[in-house]
Amino acid sequence: MKAKDALGQAGERLAADYLEDHGIRVIDSNWRCASGEIDLVGLDGGELVIVEVKTRSSRRYGDPLEALTRAKLVRLRTLAVLWAREHQRVAAPLRIDAVGIVLGRTSAPCIDHLRGVA
């Protein structure tokens, strides 16, 4: 496994734990279809939450959340609809969140959670 892939998987596990600790029940992860991938899917009360996770080992090249582009957010909205259809949750209110994680070697992880980014 590539170091970048391992970092991404570690970040997604941390994000899932963080979300669970903050009342969002994670119900799916790494869902894929021909149009792309959703990192995490959760439920926050009755609201369906699609979560994009961005993990970096440092802020040397900027904050992880700076990697979210308008095109990525539009694609996430499309993927959210596809996920909801496949899982018969079309009527659920929908929210797109982002979690940015800096996972340094010597310091505790820094986790930023932005709600309703798209």
DRENLUMDO-600240 format. One line per field, with one value per residue: residue number from 1; residue in one letter; x, y, z of N, C-alpha, C in turn. Coordinates in nm, 3 decimals. Layout:
# DRENLUMDO-600240
k <- (NUM ...) .
r <- (a ...) .
n_c1 <- (X ...) .
n_c2 <- (Y ...) .
n_c3 <- (Z ...) .
ca_c1 <- (X ...) .
ca_c2 <- (Y ...) .
ca_c3 <- (Z ...) .
c_c1 <- (X ...) .
c_c2 <- (Y ...) .
c_c3 <- (Z ...) .
END
This chain:
# DRENLUMDO-600240
k <- (1 2 3 4 5 6 7 8 9 10 11 12 13 14 15 16 17 18 19 20 21 22 23 24 25 26 27 28 29 30 31 32 33 34 35 36 37 38 39 40 41 42 43 44 45 46 47 48 49 50 51 52 53 54 55 56 57 58 59 60 61 62 63 64 65 66 67 68 69 70 71 72 73 74 75 76 77 78 79 80 81 82 83 84 85 86 87 88 89 90 91 92 93 94 95 96 97 98 99 100 101 102 103 104 105 106 107 108 109 110 111 112 113 114 115 116 117 118) .
r <- (m k a k d a l g q a g e r l a a d y l e d h g i r v i d s n w r c a s g e i d l v g l d g g e l v i v e v k t r s s r r y g d p l e a l t r a k l v r l r t l a v l w a r e h q r v a a p l r i d a v g i v l g r t s a p c i d h l r g v a) .
n_c1 <- (0.084 0.053 0.209 0.056 -0.202 -0.233 -0.221 -0.453 -0.650 -0.612 -0.686 -0.958 -1.059 -1.012 -1.175 -1.429 -1.453 -1.445 -1.677 -1.876 -1.837 -1.940 -2.209 -2.296 -2.399 -2.215 -2.285 -2.197 -1.903 -1.641 -1.791 -1.844 -1.900 -1.954 -1.928 -1.768 -1.641 -1.759 -1.644 -1.739 -2.061 -2.322 -2.567 -2.735 -2.939 -3.234 -3.115 -2.933 -2.590 -2.323 -1.983 -1.676 -1.343 -1.033 -0.697 -0.380 -0.026 0.104 0.090 0.240 0.198 -0.036 -0.367 -0.565 -0.837 -0.834 -0.807 -1.052 -1.248 -1.474 -1.572 -1.534 -1.715 -1.957 -1.958 -1.975 -2.234 -2.382 -2.301 -2.407 -2.684 -2.697 -2.612 -2.819 -3.042 -2.970 -2.977 -3.236 -3.310 -3.411 -3.590 -3.480 -3.353 -3.059 -2.710 -2.388 -2.075 -1.739 -1.432 -1.127 -0.805 -0.502 -0.242 0.011 0.342 0.446 0.268 -0.061 -0.352 -0.502 -0.822 -1.065 -1.399 -1.631 -1.957 -2.221 -2.104 -2.169) .
n_c2 <- (-0.119 0.220 0.503 0.738 0.637 0.489 0.697 0.836 0.640 0.616 0.873 0.873 0.681 0.816 1.040 0.918 0.818 1.063 1.190 1.011 1.045 1.297 1.275 1.196 0.928 0.696 0.532 0.422 0.371 0.461 0.432 0.346 0.426 0.441 0.714 0.818 0.845 0.827 0.928 0.902 0.825 0.944 0.967 1.232 1.289 1.300 1.366 1.306 1.272 1.345 1.294 1.438 1.359 1.497 1.445 1.527 1.510 1.725 2.087 2.196 2.227 2.367 2.391 2.099 2.123 2.316 2.186 2.125 2.173 2.369 2.210 1.952 1.963 1.989 1.743 1.576 1.634 1.523 1.254 1.206 1.205 0.982 0.781 0.797 0.719 0.453 0.340 0.371 0.619 0.857 1.058 1.174 1.459 1.630 1.679 1.812 1.760 1.844 1.710 1.797 1.680 1.696 1.497 1.461 1.331 1.359 1.501 1.542 1.451 1.703 1.807 1.936 2.018 2.093 2.189 2.150 2.231 2.230) .
n_c3 <- (0.000 -0.082 0.075 0.072 0.034 0.270 0.456 0.386 0.446 0.723 0.799 0.726 0.904 1.148 1.104 1.090 1.353 1.492 1.393 1.485 1.762 1.780 1.740 1.486 1.306 1.141 0.847 0.611 0.411 0.186 -0.053 -0.387 -0.731 -1.086 -1.126 -0.926 -0.586 -0.250 0.061 0.336 0.471 0.665 0.932 1.073 1.306 1.134 0.901 0.606 0.568 0.369 0.353 0.282 0.316 0.381 0.413 0.541 0.597 0.697 0.713 0.520 0.244 0.247 0.397 0.450 0.376 0.183 -0.052 -0.150 -0.422 -0.625 -0.832 -0.722 -0.509 -0.647 -0.778 -0.553 -0.464 -0.676 -0.649 -0.397 -0.447 -0.613 -0.433 -0.243 -0.396 -0.461 -0.207 -0.119 0.006 -0.079 0.000 0.223 0.401 0.291 0.342 0.281 0.412 0.515 0.625 0.747 0.806 0.979 1.015 1.185 1.254 1.512 1.666 1.811 1.619 1.415 1.371 1.160 1.112 0.876 0.832 0.597 0.342 0.077) .
ca_c1 <- (0.000 0.127 0.201 -0.056 -0.326 -0.238 -0.254 -0.595 -0.732 -0.603 -0.767 -1.100 -1.095 -1.019 -1.294 -1.547 -1.459 -1.478 -1.819 -1.953 -1.826 -2.017 -2.350 -2.328 -2.381 -2.159 -2.357 -2.130 -1.772 -1.576 -1.889 -1.797 -1.980 -1.883 -1.909 -1.674 -1.642 -1.794 -1.562 -1.824 -2.202 -2.371 -2.699 -2.735 -3.083 -3.295 -3.046 -2.828 -2.469 -2.216 -1.863 -1.549 -1.232 -0.904 -0.594 -0.243 0.070 0.144 0.031 0.346 0.141 -0.167 -0.464 -0.631 -0.966 -0.811 -0.810 -1.190 -1.279 -1.616 -1.602 -1.545 -1.839 -2.067 -1.956 -2.026 -2.381 -2.429 -2.279 -2.502 -2.813 -2.684 -2.610 -2.953 -3.127 -2.932 -3.009 -3.375 -3.316 -3.429 -3.669 -3.409 -3.280 -2.921 -2.608 -2.251 -1.977 -1.599 -1.345 -0.985 -0.723 -0.357 -0.199 0.156 0.409 0.480 0.164 -0.196 -0.420 -0.584 -0.942 -1.158 -1.523 -1.716 -2.091 -2.295 -2.014 -2.229) .
ca_c2 <- (0.000 0.345 0.585 0.831 0.561 0.457 0.821 0.860 0.546 0.654 0.993 0.837 0.617 0.922 1.121 0.840 0.820 1.200 1.213 0.931 1.113 1.421 1.248 1.156 0.784 0.660 0.415 0.369 0.432 0.427 0.388 0.379 0.399 0.486 0.859 0.860 0.782 0.902 0.879 0.859 0.862 0.937 1.019 1.328 1.294 1.249 1.423 1.227 1.354 1.296 1.356 1.431 1.364 1.535 1.422 1.564 1.482 1.855 2.200 2.250 2.265 2.426 2.321 1.994 2.166 2.400 2.098 2.113 2.265 2.377 2.090 1.838 1.977 1.957 1.596 1.516 1.647 1.421 1.124 1.194 1.166 0.842 0.696 0.798 0.635 0.312 0.295 0.407 0.730 0.974 1.162 1.228 1.584 1.599 1.780 1.775 1.810 1.814 1.695 1.812 1.623 1.701 1.381 1.469 1.217 1.381 1.575 1.487 1.491 1.824 1.775 2.046 1.968 2.198 2.140 2.217 2.300 2.236) .
ca_c3 <- (0.000 -0.089 0.197 0.056 0.057 0.413 0.525 0.359 0.524 0.865 0.815 0.719 1.032 1.249 1.076 1.129 1.499 1.531 1.363 1.581 1.892 1.773 1.717 1.348 1.294 1.011 0.796 0.493 0.383 0.060 -0.154 -0.521 -0.850 -1.205 -1.123 -0.824 -0.454 -0.129 0.171 0.448 0.471 0.801 0.966 1.182 1.324 1.013 0.786 0.543 0.562 0.283 0.410 0.211 0.411 0.325 0.514 0.507 0.704 0.750 0.641 0.435 0.115 0.271 0.479 0.373 0.322 0.065 -0.169 -0.197 -0.531 -0.660 -0.913 -0.630 -0.434 -0.740 -0.796 -0.428 -0.464 -0.769 -0.586 -0.286 -0.504 -0.658 -0.313 -0.183 -0.480 -0.444 -0.071 -0.092 0.102 -0.164 0.066 0.339 0.383 0.256 0.374 0.245 0.508 0.487 0.742 0.716 0.913 0.970 1.093 1.196 1.318 1.652 1.738 1.805 1.495 1.414 1.293 1.133 1.052 0.821 0.799 0.492 0.250 -0.058) .
c_c1 <- (0.088 0.108 0.083 -0.189 -0.343 -0.276 -0.403 -0.686 -0.729 -0.689 -0.916 -1.145 -1.108 -1.144 -1.420 -1.563 -1.501 -1.627 -1.909 -1.953 -1.909 -2.160 -2.391 -2.297 -2.335 -2.224 -2.293 -1.996 -1.718 -1.673 -1.843 -1.902 -1.900 -1.851 -1.810 -1.692 -1.686 -1.714 -1.646 -1.967 -2.251 -2.514 -2.683 -2.881 -3.145 -3.225 -2.935 -2.706 -2.364 -2.090 -1.742 -1.439 -1.103 -0.800 -0.458 -0.153 0.124 0.069 0.133 0.292 -0.002 -0.255 -0.534 -0.761 -0.953 -0.816 -0.951 -1.218 -1.430 -1.657 -1.619 -1.676 -1.961 -2.074 -2.009 -2.178 -2.441 -2.416 -2.376 -2.638 -2.808 -2.684 -2.751 -3.050 -3.099 -2.973 -3.149 -3.388 -3.338 -3.500 -3.595 -3.347 -3.131 -2.828 -2.472 -2.157 -1.837 -1.524 -1.202 -0.904 -0.575 -0.307 -0.047 0.214 0.427 0.371 0.030 -0.263 -0.500 -0.701 -1.031 -1.278 -1.606 -1.848 -2.151 -2.208 -2.070 -2.377) .
c_c2 <- (0.124 0.425 0.681 0.761 0.528 0.581 0.852 0.769 0.578 0.777 0.962 0.766 0.721 1.007 1.047 0.840 0.958 1.226 1.137 0.997 1.241 1.399 1.212 1.007 0.751 0.528 0.354 0.440 0.378 0.369 0.437 0.346 0.452 0.636 0.906 0.785 0.880 0.842 0.821 0.906 0.845 0.986 1.110 1.360 1.231 1.294 1.328 1.318 1.282 1.370 1.330 1.449 1.396 1.526 1.460 1.529 1.611 1.963 2.266 2.299 2.318 2.337 2.214 2.040 2.261 2.318 2.076 2.218 2.268 2.254 1.967 1.846 1.947 1.807 1.526 1.523 1.542 1.281 1.100 1.147 1.021 0.746 0.684 0.712 0.487 0.256 0.336 0.513 0.862 1.088 1.228 1.363 1.552 1.714 1.725 1.841 1.778 1.805 1.704 1.763 1.645 1.598 1.379 1.351 1.235 1.452 1.503 1.532 1.620 1.797 1.898 1.988 2.086 2.136 2.221 2.294 2.311 2.211) .
c_c3 <- (0.000 0.040 0.191 0.083 0.205 0.494 0.508 0.439 0.672 0.892 0.813 0.846 1.143 1.230 1.119 1.280 1.550 1.510 1.460 1.718 1.898 1.724 1.575 1.335 1.153 0.965 0.671 0.476 0.251 -0.042 -0.290 -0.625 -0.968 -1.202 -1.018 -0.694 -0.348 -0.015 0.284 0.425 0.614 0.813 1.087 1.210 1.202 0.886 0.737 0.523 0.477 0.325 0.320 0.314 0.335 0.435 0.460 0.626 0.766 0.673 0.547 0.301 0.129 0.358 0.392 0.308 0.203 -0.063 -0.223 -0.304 -0.554 -0.740 -0.824 -0.553 -0.522 -0.760 -0.671 -0.421 -0.557 -0.709 -0.471 -0.336 -0.550 -0.540 -0.255 -0.265 -0.458 -0.309 -0.025 0.018 0.030 -0.092 0.183 0.307 0.369 0.290 0.330 0.346 0.458 0.619 0.692 0.835 0.881 1.070 1.096 1.270 1.468 1.732 1.725 1.674 1.516 1.320 1.284 1.061 1.007 0.780 0.685 0.395 0.109 -0.050) .
END
